[in-house]
Amino acid sequence: MAETVDDIMVRCPLKHEVRDLLWVPYARRICASGPLRKYLTLYSPPMMDIKHLHSKGLLRSDGESYEGVVAVTYKEEHYAEAMTKSGGRPALLLSGNINHLLTQPDSDDARRLRGEFPFQVINLDYTKSLFGQANRQSVSAHLEAIEEIVRLQHRARCDEFALLLTTRSEQGDSHHRNQFTRRFLRDLSQRIDDNLGQNPEFAQSFRRHFGPADGRALLRSRYDSFVPLGIAKLVAGILAQHSYEIASADGRLLVRDGGKHVRSLLHLAFHVRGAVLPRTSELRVLGRPRAFYFERTLAEFVDKIGNGSVTLLKESADRRRLQTKHGRRVRELAMQTLNLPVPEPKTRGQT
């Protein structure tokens, strides 16, 4: 039987490095002491993110469920697995495609999910591309859902939260296509160029690290720098529509090159906060487009990318080292279970 993504993730030391050194610190930015009140995640049966955040004191458990945790699963059988493969269950486990639940709110689970906002940490750990080759829409379903998440956070008057975003990102070669559509990559390139023309802080940092290149040139020459920067620029634009800015951003690129095909996963973390446009008391602010003011902090992320701080993790180079570092902890988390009765799978439409 072929391994599932869950099978790989449950024991992967590179993935645990992402949980430990990216997700945990960004959750702590929101809740420096004590547990989170609300956490939204995409559910997988091992619940490794939930169990690890709990082990770090960031989630509270009553012995049967993790308080404040809302998880969305696309498989009905996960209701039973949540009881048998983890040290508890989410406080609320909803069934369906999260994109549909957010953008097509015509089911009980969709209404329940929307009623749970706001969240302090939102973990969108996608197993596929943010805007993949199969997409024929003008805007991908993932991006529509992210925009709706930000709108719901703002509607609920959330001033600060962490957004954790994972997407397939490998670049194509003579045998395989890019994960992202060409149209999406062109859009990211144009967004970078817009910031170069309108955002002095961004442009100064970009020129310092990448010289006279523009977005298209960066795409051709430094793909692994282009993609995190372009997606961060896109997220910043979505946030700016609702008066949010990125207080800080970081990332990890996880490359699975141990098998027949190379697979890349880009992990990005954003500390998001509400911002207010300043009075136009300075010439550099006067008349500048609204979005570019909220995106001014992206210059710091450009510096991180240019300095190589968006760490590259490769199976071929890092697996043995990280297995020594995390192997025991990964096994402990994977084995955490409770001997609880297994509920009947919930049928669609039940509340």
N, C-alpha and C positions, 0 to 999 in steps of 0.2 A: 504494500500500500504506500502511495506517495506521501511524503511528509507535508503536513499543512503548515501555513505560516505560524500558527499557534505552536506547533511542535518545535519549530526552529526557534521562535522567540523565547520559549520557556527556558531553554538552556543556553542561550547565546550570551557569552560574556561581553561581547561588544555592545549588544543592546542594553545590558545592565549598566555598562559604563555611561550610556546616554541617560538612563533613569537616574543614576546616582549623581552624575556631575553636571547634568543639564536640567532635568525636570525637578529634582529636589531643591536645588538652589533657587529656581524661579518660583516654586511654590512658597519657599521661605520668604521671598521678597514681599509676598502678599500677607503672610501670616508668620511673623518673626518668632512668636512664642505661642505654643498651644496649637491645637488642630484647626484645620480648615472647617468652615461651616458648610460649604457647598463645593462639590467637585463633580464635573461632568466628564465622562469618558466613553470611548467606544469599547464595547465589551468583547473580551476574548476569555474563554473558559479558565485559563490559568490565573487570570487577574493579577499578573505580576506587578503592574503599576500600582494597583490599589494596595496590595500586600506590602510593597516596598515603602510607599508613602506612609502606611500605617506603622511600619517598623521604625520609621524616622520620627514618629510622633506627630505626623501631619494629618492623619485621619484617626478618628475615634471609632472603636468597636464596642458593642454591648455584648459580645460573645456569640452573637448570631448574625448580626449585620453591621455594615460599615455606615456609620451615621453621616448623613448629608451627601452620600455618594449616589449619583444618578448615572446609570449606564444604559446604553442603547445597543441592542443586539439585533442582527438581521436574521437569526436562526431561532425558531421556536424551541428546539431541543436545548438551547442554552439555559432555559429556565431550570431544568433538572441538573445540568452540569454545574450551574452556579452553586448548588448545594453540595455536590460531591467532589468537586475539584478545587475547592478553595477553603480558606479559614473563615468563612462567613459568606454573606451575599451582599450585594449593594442594597442600600435602603430602598431604592426604586429601580427596577429593571424593566425597561420598555422594549417592545419588539417592533422592528421595522427599519427601513432605510432612514438614517438620520436626516439626509437631505430632504426626503419626502415629508418626514415628520415636521421639519422646520418650514418648508415652503409650501406644503399642501396640507394645511391644518384642518383636515376634515375627519379625523379619527379621534377616538378617546385617548389613545396614547399620544397623539400629536398635541391635543389640548393639555394633557397632563405635563408633557415636557415643557411646553411654553409657560405653563403656570409655575414651573420650578425656578425660573430666572429671577434674580441674577446668580451667577456662579463666580466663585473666587478664582478657580482654576478650570480651564477648559482644555481637554486633551483630545485633539483630533489626530489620532495616530492612524492615518490611512494606509492601507496595504497596496493601493494603486496610485496612479499619478493624479496630481491636482487638476490637470487639464490634459488628459491623455489622447493618444492618436485616435481612439474610437469616438471621441466627442464630436458631435456635429452641431452642437448648440452654439449660439453666439457667446453665451457665458456658461461655463460648466456648472453642473449641479453642485459640485463641491464649493465653488466660489459663491454661488447663490446662497448656499447654506451659511457660509461664513459671514456674508453680508447681513443675513437675517439674525445670526447670533449677535453680531455687534449692535444691530438695531434693538434687539430685545434687551441686551445688557444696558443700553442707554435708556430705553423706556423704563426699566426698573431702577433707574438712577444709580447705577453702579459707577463708583468713582475710580476704581482700580481693580485690575484683574490680570491674570497671566494666561496667555494663549500659547499652547504648545501645538505645533503643527508639523506633521510628518508626511512626506510625499515621495513616491518613486521619482527618480530624477536622472537615470543614466542617459548618457549621450550615445546616439547610435553610431554604428560604423558601417563598413561595406556590407555586413551581413544582417544588421539589425537596425531598426528605426529608433529615433529619439523617443524617449518616453513622452515628451511634450509635443503638442502639435506645433507646426511651423508658425501658425497664426498667433499662438500664445507666446512663443519666443519673440516674434516680431513686436508684439504688444509690450513685453517686458523691456525690450530694447528701446522702444519709443519712450517708455516711462523713465528710463534712466536718462535718456537725452533731454527730456523735459526738465528733469531736476538739474541737469548740468547747466541748462539755460536760465533757470529761474531761482535756484537755491544756492547762494554763494557758499554756504558752509559745506554743502554736499560736493559742489564742484571743486572746491579747494582740496578737500580730502581725496576725492577721486583722482585729480591730477597728480597729487603727491605720490599716489601708489601706482597708477596705471598710465601716467603720462598723457599724451594727447589723444588717446583712444576715445571713441564714443561707444554707445551701447552695442552697436553691431560689431565693431572691432573686438570688443571684450568677449562677445559671444563666440567669435571665431577663434580667438587666441587663448582665452582663459575661461573655459566653460564652467569649471568648478567654482570660480569666483562670480561669474555672471549670474548663475541661477539663484544662489542665496540672496544676492544683492537685488536682483530683479523681483523676486517674490517678496522680499522685505519691503521694497518700494510699493508693490501692489497692495500688501496688507496695510501699510501706512496710509495709502490713499483711501482704502475702505474705512479705516478708523477715523480719518479726518472728516469724512462725511457726517460723523456723529460726534464731532468735537473731542475725539480722543487722539492722543499722541503716543508714540513708542518711547517710554522712558529709557529702556535699554533692550538690547537684543543680543542673542548669541546663537550658536549652532554647532552641529556635528554632522559630518558626512560619513556615513557608514557604507563601506564598499564590500560586497560579498563577491570575492574573486576566487573562492576555493573550489568552485565547481566548473561545469562546462560553460555556463554563461555568467557574465558579470552583471551584478544587480546593485544599484546604488539607492540608498535611502537618505534623503536630506531631512534632518531634524532641526527645526527652528523653534526658539523660545522667545516670546515677547512679553515684557513687562509693560502693561498698558495703563495709562492714567488719563483722567479727564483734564482738559486744558481749556483755557479761556484766551481768546484773541486779545492781545494787548491794545491799549490805546495807541494811536498812530503818533507817538511822540518822538519817534526816531525815523530818519530818512530811509534807512534800510528796510523798515517795515511798511512805510507808507505805500499803499497801492499794490502790495504783493498779493498774489492769489491766496485765498484762504487755505487751500490744501498745502501749499508749500510752507506756510508757517508751521503747521502741525507736523510736517515731515522734516523739520530742520535737524532733529536729533539723529537722523539716519547717518549723518557724517561720522558719528562714533562707530556705527556698524561697518561703514566703509573702511575705517581704520582697522577694525578687527579682521576683516577679510584680507585687506592688504598686508597686514602683519602676520598672516597665517594663524590667527587665533581661532578661526572656525576650524576646529580640529578634524583631520582626516583619520578615520579608523578603517584599517584594511584587514580582512581575515588573514591574508597571507603574511602580513607583517606583525599583527597585534594579537591574534587569537591566543597564542600560547601564553604570552605575558598576561593578558586579561583573564585567561582561564585560571592562572595561578592566583590572581588578585581577587576574582569574583566567584570562582567555581563553587566553592563551599556555600557561599551565601545564596547563589542561584538555586542550588539543590535544596537548601533549607526552605526557601520561599516556595518553591514548586511543590514541596511535600506538605505544606501547611493545609490541613483539612479539618473538617468538623464532622463528627458522626451524627448527622441530623437526618430526619426523614426527608425523602425526596418528594417534592410536590408534583402534582400532575402538570404537564405543560399547559401553559395558558393559551386558550384559543383566542383568536383575533376578535377584538370587540369587547372582551371582558375588561373590567376595571378592578 
